[in-house]
Amino acid sequence: MGVFISAVDSEGNTIDFYLSESRDKQAANRFFKKALATSYVCKPRVITVDKNPAYPVAIQELKEEKRMPEDIQIGQVKYLNNIVEQDHRYIKKRVRSMLGLKSFRTAIYILSGIEAMHMMKKKQVHQGVKSA
């Protein structure tokens, strides 16, 4: 169906998220560019990822292209104990109860909405108040 990638800071706040049809170097490269281009995010000291071999390759390419600072370190955590995986639990719980997603297009809309609601719950995004 697709792969959900997200970036979370050390306090558990969502920085950015990305849904890709594949989990390859190109998808990782696009995600890192998108997350690092976010204007309100300071440049990270460490990027923690799982053991997918595409991530270190994408990070190295971005460093060579000068799109990522050279001093950023990469940490790879094999198991579901890092903060990003804990943040994904909320999405997995919601999608499982819907019995999965039927198309990639639908997945984009549904996961964007779920992530927006999750960010509101974490008080990262505030709901606007309309006055009459």
Wavefront OBJ file of the C-alpha trace (Angstrom):
o trace
v 0.000 0.000 0.000
v 2.570 2.579 1.047
v 5.096 3.560 3.647
v 4.520 6.232 6.277
v 7.668 8.126 7.289
v 7.687 10.782 9.988
v 10.117 13.008 11.805
v 9.694 13.634 15.527
v 11.838 15.825 17.753
v 13.306 14.723 21.095
v 10.179 15.928 22.926
v 7.825 13.863 20.765
v 6.581 16.767 18.616
v 5.903 15.890 14.993
v 8.174 17.808 12.635
v 6.916 16.406 9.356
v 5.467 13.268 7.771
v 5.518 11.711 4.318
v 3.684 8.866 2.620
v 5.511 7.056 -0.166
v 4.633 4.102 -2.352
v 8.080 2.617 -1.715
v 10.672 2.570 1.029
v 13.767 3.311 -1.039
v 16.580 5.842 -1.261
v 14.560 8.268 -3.407
v 11.672 8.303 -0.929
v 14.072 8.839 1.985
v 15.836 11.603 0.076
v 12.543 13.415 -0.678
v 11.411 13.075 2.933
v 14.644 14.408 4.440
v 14.632 17.372 2.032
v 11.022 18.133 2.951
v 11.599 17.823 6.697
v 14.795 19.898 6.676
v 13.164 22.629 4.561
v 10.475 23.190 7.168
v 11.044 26.786 8.224
v 10.258 26.418 11.941
v 12.597 23.487 12.477
v 16.147 24.000 13.638
v 18.741 21.697 12.153
v 18.997 18.451 14.154
v 22.157 17.191 15.846
v 21.219 13.525 15.447
v 18.833 11.746 13.096
v 17.601 8.424 14.457
v 16.255 5.960 11.901
v 15.559 2.256 11.742
v 17.892 -0.236 10.049
v 16.603 0.445 6.524
v 19.763 0.711 4.368
v 18.232 3.506 2.255
v 18.457 6.104 5.043
v 22.252 6.338 5.466
v 22.706 6.475 1.678
v 20.138 9.278 1.318
v 21.680 11.221 4.208
v 25.160 10.903 2.727
v 23.907 12.148 -0.657
v 22.248 15.160 0.972
v 25.464 15.960 2.828
v 27.436 15.764 -0.434
v 24.885 18.061 -2.113
v 25.255 20.498 0.840
v 21.529 20.176 1.601
v 22.280 18.747 5.052
v 24.992 19.924 7.459
v 28.033 17.624 7.616
v 28.031 17.457 11.421
v 24.605 15.768 11.698
v 25.063 12.277 13.108
v 22.937 9.272 12.224
v 21.765 6.712 14.757
v 20.145 3.469 13.698
v 17.784 1.663 16.081
v 16.571 -1.759 14.982
v 13.591 -2.230 17.272
v 10.392 -0.321 17.968
v 11.818 1.538 20.939
v 12.713 4.866 19.390
v 10.486 7.918 19.701
v 9.405 7.865 16.043
v 8.046 4.344 16.281
v 6.173 5.263 19.436
v 4.584 8.165 17.568
v 3.499 5.772 14.771
v 1.539 3.662 17.272
v -1.303 6.170 17.177
v -1.603 5.957 13.379
v -1.293 2.162 13.346
v -4.073 1.910 15.920
v -6.414 4.079 13.819
v -5.665 2.362 10.501
v -5.989 -1.130 11.993
v -9.509 -0.327 13.215
v -10.424 0.761 9.659
v -9.151 -2.585 8.299
v -6.442 -0.902 6.238
v -6.549 1.584 3.401
v -7.759 0.595 -0.063
v -5.841 3.002 -2.323
v -2.718 5.159 -2.121
v -4.733 8.331 -2.844
v -7.144 7.568 -0.019
v -4.231 6.759 2.275
v -2.735 10.208 1.680
v -5.975 11.952 2.692
v -6.784 9.712 5.655
v -3.252 9.691 7.118
v -2.907 13.458 6.701
v -6.124 13.919 8.663
v -5.132 11.421 11.351
v -1.715 13.078 11.718
v -3.287 16.554 11.928
v -5.654 15.369 14.681
v -2.758 13.703 16.503
v -0.764 16.950 16.346
v -3.760 18.822 17.824
v -3.986 16.239 20.596
v -0.276 16.794 21.349
v -1.046 20.552 21.409
v 1.244 21.278 18.474
v -1.528 22.780 16.367
v -4.337 24.779 17.895
v -7.867 24.728 16.620
v -9.115 28.091 15.417
v -12.048 29.635 17.268
v -14.757 31.174 15.111
v -16.811 33.997 16.505
v -20.281 34.900 15.289
l 1 2 3 4 5 6 7 8 9 10 11 12 13 14 15 16 17 18 19 20 21 22 23 24 25 26 27 28 29 30 31 32 33 34 35 36 37 38 39 40 41 42 43 44 45 46 47 48 49 50 51 52 53 54 55 56 57 58 59 60 61 62 63 64 65 66 67 68 69 70 71 72 73 74 75 76 77 78 79 80 81 82 83 84 85 86 87 88 89 90 91 92 93 94 95 96 97 98 99 100 101 102 103 104 105 106 107 108 109 110 111 112 113 114 115 116 117 118 119 120 121 122 123 124 125 126 127 128 129 130 131 132
